[in-house]
Amino acid sequence: QVQLVESGGGLVQAGGSLRLSCAASGRTFSTYTMGWFRQAQGKEREFVAAISWSGGITAYTESVKGRFTISRDKAKNTVYLQMNSLKPEDTAVYYCAAGDILVTTPAKYDYWGQGTQVTVSS
């Protein structure tokens, strides 16, 4: 069992930066792939980024490549999403999730946090 708690969301102007954190509890955290997803109002939840259990493999959706960076600190049981050059279209609730394999499909992830709001003003 893994419990996830996101933090770090907020209001930022376009071009600004935020770092999201996802703190995990559970001794098996280090064995899970971790993903970040987002859901804008009225839209479906979409994949943003993911990182393998080792940290050696990462994946990003095209729209955030070069702007967002996912990382994990196993000693702190935490995964991060550094978001730079934010755009108004990045506005959404951001969720972290844990799963067995690195995929972009939300349904394949077993554990989810409660989400944190990111709002980017123009």
Backbone as CSV, one residue per row, in Angstrom:
resi,resn,N_x,N_y,N_z,CA_x,CA_y,CA_z,C_x,C_y,C_z
1,GLN,0.848,-1.191,0.000,0.000,0.000,0.000,0.883,1.239,0.000
2,VAL,0.539,2.191,-0.838,1.282,3.440,-0.941,0.304,4.596,-0.795
3,GLN,0.650,5.559,0.036,-0.141,6.788,0.149,0.679,7.943,-0.384
4,LEU,0.030,8.799,-1.166,0.720,9.886,-1.846,0.096,11.221,-1.473
5,VAL,0.957,12.204,-1.201,0.479,13.545,-0.849,1.257,14.567,-1.663
6,GLU,0.535,15.305,-2.518,1.175,16.327,-3.344,1.207,17.675,-2.629
7,SER,2.171,18.484,-3.012,2.265,19.857,-2.512,3.035,20.686,-3.527
8,GLY,2.987,22.005,-3.344,3.778,22.886,-4.186,3.004,23.635,-5.252
9,GLY,1.726,23.341,-5.373,0.934,24.063,-6.358,0.708,25.505,-5.939
10,GLY,0.134,26.284,-6.855,-0.147,27.675,-6.538,-0.435,28.474,-7.781
11,LEU,-0.428,29.794,-7.602,-0.678,30.732,-8.693,0.642,31.347,-9.127
12,VAL,0.897,31.333,-10.413,2.146,31.875,-10.943,1.856,32.561,-12.272
13,GLN,2.650,33.545,-12.594,2.495,34.221,-13.879,3.132,33.398,-14.986
14,ALA,2.663,33.592,-16.181,3.240,32.917,-17.341,4.734,33.205,-17.407
15,GLY,5.497,32.160,-17.692,6.946,32.271,-17.718,7.603,31.912,-16.405
16,GLY,6.814,31.784,-15.355,7.334,31.470,-14.048,7.573,29.981,-13.842
17,SER,7.962,29.640,-12.609,8.302,28.252,-12.278,7.617,27.827,-10.991
18,LEU,7.383,26.532,-10.897,6.907,25.891,-9.681,7.566,24.528,-9.578
19,ARG,7.726,24.053,-8.349,8.171,22.679,-8.147,7.133,21.952,-7.311
20,LEU,6.575,20.922,-7.903,5.627,20.074,-7.194,6.377,18.941,-6.514
21,SER,5.892,18.586,-5.347,6.447,17.456,-4.614,5.347,16.437,-4.353
22,CYS,5.729,15.185,-4.302,4.796,14.117,-3.976,5.486,13.222,-2.952
23,ALA,5.020,13.309,-1.720,5.595,12.507,-0.645,4.847,11.191,-0.533
24,ALA,5.587,10.114,-0.493,4.988,8.782,-0.453,5.267,8.089,0.866
25,SER,4.301,7.351,1.323,4.507,6.496,2.493,4.398,5.049,2.051
26,GLY,5.079,4.174,2.747,5.048,2.785,2.354,6.445,2.322,1.985
27,ARG,6.814,1.174,2.466,8.179,0.703,2.288,8.489,0.301,0.854
28,THR,7.458,0.116,0.026,7.705,-0.338,-1.334,7.749,0.801,-2.337
29,PHE,7.825,2.043,-1.862,7.829,3.200,-2.771,8.897,3.066,-3.842
30,SER,10.078,2.625,-3.461,11.210,2.614,-4.385,11.025,1.634,-5.526
31,THR,10.062,0.738,-5.426,9.862,-0.252,-6.482,8.832,0.193,-7.519
32,TYR,8.178,1.316,-7.285,7.119,1.769,-8.176,7.597,2.782,-9.198
33,THR,7.034,2.692,-10.390,7.092,3.797,-11.331,6.211,4.907,-10.789
34,MET,6.683,6.144,-10.925,5.911,7.288,-10.460,5.555,8.174,-11.638
35,GLY,4.325,8.643,-11.637,3.868,9.495,-12.725,3.206,10.764,-12.226
36,TRP,3.242,11.770,-13.072,2.469,13.003,-12.843,1.428,13.120,-13.953
37,PHE,0.225,13.420,-13.548,-0.870,13.634,-14.472,-1.512,14.979,-14.139
38,ARG,-2.321,15.480,-15.068,-3.034,16.715,-14.776,-4.428,16.659,-15.391
39,GLN,-5.303,17.420,-14.781,-6.676,17.474,-15.274,-7.152,18.912,-15.224
40,ALA,-7.367,19.468,-16.392,-7.922,20.822,-16.489,-9.440,20.747,-16.373
41,GLN,-10.031,21.836,-16.002,-11.473,21.859,-15.807,-12.187,21.477,-17.082
42,GLY,-13.075,20.508,-16.993,-13.848,20.078,-18.141,-13.128,19.148,-19.095
43,LYS,-11.910,18.757,-18.736,-11.140,17.881,-19.617,-10.781,16.582,-18.905
44,GLU,-10.350,15.615,-19.687,-9.935,14.339,-19.121,-8.536,14.452,-18.500
45,ARG,-8.279,13.557,-17.576,-6.956,13.511,-16.959,-5.941,13.081,-18.016
46,GLU,-4.797,13.773,-18.063,-3.800,13.465,-19.073,-2.416,13.264,-18.453
47,PHE,-1.642,12.459,-19.131,-0.276,12.167,-18.716,0.606,13.394,-18.879
48,VAL,1.493,13.609,-17.906,2.461,14.703,-17.982,3.881,14.142,-18.042
49,ALA,4.241,13.319,-17.051,5.606,12.792,-16.981,5.610,11.558,-16.100
50,ALA,6.633,10.731,-16.273,6.797,9.544,-15.440,8.269,9.218,-15.298
51,ILE,8.580,8.495,-14.234,9.965,8.105,-13.970,9.970,6.671,-13.468
52,SER,10.919,5.887,-13.944,10.998,4.482,-13.566,11.422,4.332,-12.111
53,TRP,11.313,3.105,-11.609,11.644,2.874,-10.208,13.109,3.204,-9.927
54,SER,13.975,2.992,-10.910,15.400,3.265,-10.726,15.740,4.727,-10.921
55,GLY,14.836,5.451,-11.571,15.129,6.836,-11.914,15.868,6.976,-13.230
56,GLY,16.185,5.859,-13.837,16.994,5.911,-15.043,16.227,6.167,-16.324
57,ILE,14.912,6.008,-16.265,14.085,6.225,-17.447,13.009,7.253,-17.111
58,THR,12.887,8.238,-17.971,11.838,9.241,-17.809,11.078,9.394,-19.119
59,ALA,9.870,9.880,-19.007,9.038,10.112,-20.179,8.210,11.362,-19.945
60,TYR,7.940,12.082,-21.020,7.184,13.328,-20.930,6.188,13.427,-22.078
61,THR,5.100,14.079,-21.811,4.220,14.403,-22.909,4.868,15.520,-23.722
62,GLU,4.557,15.557,-24.999,5.268,16.458,-25.913,5.197,17.913,-25.498
63,SER,4.059,18.320,-24.977,3.852,19.743,-24.691,4.697,20.270,-23.531
64,VAL,5.290,19.374,-22.733,6.092,19.846,-21.595,7.574,19.540,-21.754
65,LYS,7.937,18.861,-22.813,9.352,18.532,-23.025,10.190,19.796,-23.088
66,GLY,11.317,19.777,-22.378,12.186,20.939,-22.337,11.801,21.967,-21.298
67,ARG,10.610,21.813,-20.710,10.153,22.767,-19.689,9.995,22.099,-18.319
68,PHE,9.550,20.862,-18.290,9.310,20.138,-17.035,10.375,19.064,-16.854
69,THR,10.712,18.808,-15.600,11.651,17.748,-15.271,11.119,16.955,-14.088
70,ILE,11.041,15.637,-14.264,10.625,14.752,-13.182,11.860,14.125,-12.558
71,SER,11.836,13.984,-11.236,12.950,13.355,-10.536,12.416,12.681,-9.278
72,ARG,13.221,11.816,-8.691,12.796,11.156,-7.464,13.964,11.050,-6.507
73,ASP,13.662,11.114,-5.234,14.649,10.963,-4.169,14.175,9.796,-3.310
74,LYS,14.804,8.654,-3.490,14.359,7.463,-2.787,14.568,7.598,-1.284
75,ALA,15.616,8.274,-0.883,15.889,8.433,0.544,14.788,9.227,1.235
76,LYS,14.168,10.146,0.482,13.084,10.966,1.043,11.708,10.462,0.641
77,ASN,11.652,9.367,-0.105,10.369,8.845,-0.580,9.553,9.932,-1.274
78,THR,10.202,10.697,-2.117,9.550,11.841,-2.738,9.866,11.895,-4.226
79,VAL,8.872,12.272,-4.998,9.059,12.516,-6.419,8.714,13.980,-6.682
80,TYR,9.448,14.587,-7.602,9.303,16.012,-7.873,8.929,16.248,-9.329
81,LEU,8.292,17.374,-9.574,8.063,17.841,-10.933,8.449,19.318,-10.966
82,GLN,9.610,19.584,-11.550,10.051,20.959,-11.720,9.437,21.491,-12.997
83,MET,8.696,22.583,-12.872,7.984,23.147,-14.017,8.501,24.562,-14.279
84,ASN,9.119,24.733,-15.421,9.642,26.041,-15.826,8.901,26.562,-17.043
85,SER,9.051,27.841,-17.315,8.414,28.466,-18.485,6.943,28.109,-18.563
86,LEU,6.265,28.257,-17.459,4.861,27.860,-17.402,3.996,28.708,-18.316
87,LYS,2.970,28.062,-18.845,2.031,28.695,-19.768,0.619,28.604,-19.199
88,PRO,-0.263,29.489,-19.601,-1.640,29.410,-19.109,-2.278,28.043,-19.371
89,GLU,-1.911,27.399,-20.462,-2.477,26.084,-20.773,-1.975,24.982,-19.852
90,ASP,-1.017,25.272,-18.998,-0.572,24.305,-17.984,-1.481,24.316,-16.750
91,THR,-2.411,25.234,-16.712,-3.328,25.324,-15.585,-4.158,24.056,-15.458
92,ALA,-4.110,23.450,-14.277,-4.820,22.185,-14.040,-4.591,21.761,-12.596
93,VAL,-5.318,20.730,-12.199,-4.991,20.026,-10.962,-3.977,18.949,-11.333
94,TYR,-2.869,18.927,-10.608,-1.807,17.979,-10.877,-1.837,16.866,-9.836
95,TYR,-1.760,15.629,-10.343,-1.809,14.452,-9.489,-0.544,13.627,-9.666
96,CYS,-0.051,13.067,-8.570,0.992,12.059,-8.722,0.370,10.681,-8.527
97,ALA,1.009,9.694,-9.108,0.475,8.349,-9.102,1.608,7.340,-9.084
98,ALA,1.328,6.165,-8.558,2.309,5.086,-8.486,1.772,3.867,-9.200
99,GLY,2.635,3.229,-9.964,2.216,2.041,-10.700,3.371,1.082,-10.903
100,ASP,3.059,-0.036,-11.531,4.069,-1.083,-11.710,4.934,-0.874,-12.932
101,ILE,4.389,-0.235,-13.971,5.142,-0.059,-15.197,5.022,1.384,-15.687
102,LEU,5.982,1.788,-16.469,6.009,3.159,-16.980,5.159,3.244,-18.238
103,VAL,3.931,3.721,-18.025,3.009,3.910,-19.139,2.330,5.265,-18.987
104,THR,1.637,5.670,-20.024,0.996,6.980,-19.994,-0.495,6.908,-19.681
105,THR,-0.998,5.715,-19.482,-2.430,5.507,-19.259,-2.763,5.626,-17.776
106,PRO,-3.627,6.559,-17.407,-3.952,6.706,-15.977,-4.478,5.431,-15.329
107,ALA,-5.256,4.663,-16.056,-5.881,3.475,-15.483,-4.870,2.420,-15.049
108,LYS,-3.644,2.516,-15.555,-2.624,1.531,-15.212,-1.903,1.858,-13.911
109,TYR,-2.214,2.992,-13.313,-1.580,3.376,-12.051,-2.492,3.004,-10.891
110,ASP,-1.906,2.466,-9.832,-2.696,1.877,-8.753,-3.001,2.847,-7.619
111,TYR,-2.120,3.793,-7.388,-2.276,4.692,-6.246,-2.203,6.138,-6.719
112,TRP,-3.026,6.985,-6.100,-3.137,8.378,-6.505,-3.140,9.297,-5.293
113,GLY,-2.564,10.481,-5.490,-2.680,11.516,-4.481,-3.962,12.301,-4.666
114,GLN,-4.153,13.301,-3.820,-5.396,14.070,-3.841,-5.356,15.220,-4.844
115,GLY,-4.179,15.543,-5.335,-4.028,16.594,-6.327,-3.656,17.935,-5.733
116,THR,-2.995,18.749,-6.543,-2.640,20.108,-6.139,-2.890,21.042,-7.325
117,GLN,-3.501,22.181,-7.059,-3.910,23.105,-8.127,-2.724,23.943,-8.581
118,VAL,-2.557,24.008,-9.885,-1.582,24.912,-10.503,-2.356,25.860,-11.417
119,THR,-2.188,27.152,-11.184,-2.860,28.154,-12.002,-1.819,29.103,-12.566
120,VAL,-1.806,29.227,-13.881,-0.845,30.089,-14.562,-1.619,31.241,-15.210
121,SER,-1.324,32.442,-14.774,-2.015,33.610,-15.295,-1.236,34.204,-16.461
122,SER,-1.978,34.792,-17.393,-1.337,35.367,-18.587,-0.967,36.829,-18.372
